[in-house]
């Protein structure tokens, strides 16, 4: 009996096809197609699982390798963050100096220095004396607060007020003042200032200090107002000083002014340095500087009715000190100057060799 493909539809033919219009078509049973689909799905799932295991295994091996390496190599210390340090060349601003409120502020009275002053005072007319050693922070004093006639030392306070006026913008040192009959009547010490002469304030100030010119003292005193500045002076600490019709002061007030000058605290540093430079041009040198090395004393003298005063700043290589002597009345002004010169030398030797 002869069979055809139509007689065995359930058998999976090896080549179960028919031709249709010249094309071959392969037909598979439905159950076989389903089986193939399930197989493909299982194959994809198995492949994904296998890939995941391979990746996990690689990651695990990487971790194990890192741990083994850490056991072989010790941990490296962490590099600390750089610490910023101030530059060695950076400028350092010093603290501002303590304001000097009294002549002896910050100083200790020294027995050895005081003994020298007491000995001098025992053999001379009444005196007001202060010695203020800025370097060693010691001082000595005789009647520092006793009010005395200022003589020409009043000109130091006129100078102080002029610098204050300049700092406030009230005057310029380039301005001029005119010599008057009244100023010449003050017994001017400069014959080159005839009536009607115009002179700059700066030059008149210089003459008032270095040759104690009375005409310039009078003109500049009028400029600042004699009695008008007394209150200002008292506020600044010069409580025994007056520039009224009788000029009065004390050794302590003069000492305070010169100490401020020496430490750059009179009005301001520039004013202090300027006035000190003028003091070092002093022409009358028979008192404080007479027995000392040349060029170390800047000072102002004053003489009136047998009163002999001398006050100044002494600058050596290692020391700076202020010395003020208000003395008299004397019978002989030459004796007065000699006595002041000897005291100045004793103080100089003591301070120069002073060991704290």
Secondary structure, 3 states (H helix, E strand, C coil): CCCCHHHCCCCCCCCCEEEECCEEEECCCHHHHHHHHHHHHHHHHHHHHHHHHHHHHHHHHHHHHHHHHHHHCCCCCCCCCCCCCCCCCCCCCCCCCCCCCCCCCCCEECHHHHHHHHHHHHCCCCEEEEEEECCCCEEEEECCCCCEECHHHHHHHHHHHHHHHHHCCCCCCCCEEECCHHHHCCCCCCCCCCCCCEEEHHHHHHHHHHCCCHHHHHHHHHHHCCHHHHHHHHHCCCCCCECCCCCEECHHHHHHHHHHHHCCCCCCHHHHHHHHHHHCCCCCCCCCCCCCCCCCEEEEEEEECCEEEEEEEEECCCCEEEEEEEECCCCCHHHHHHHHHHHHHHHHHHHHCCCC
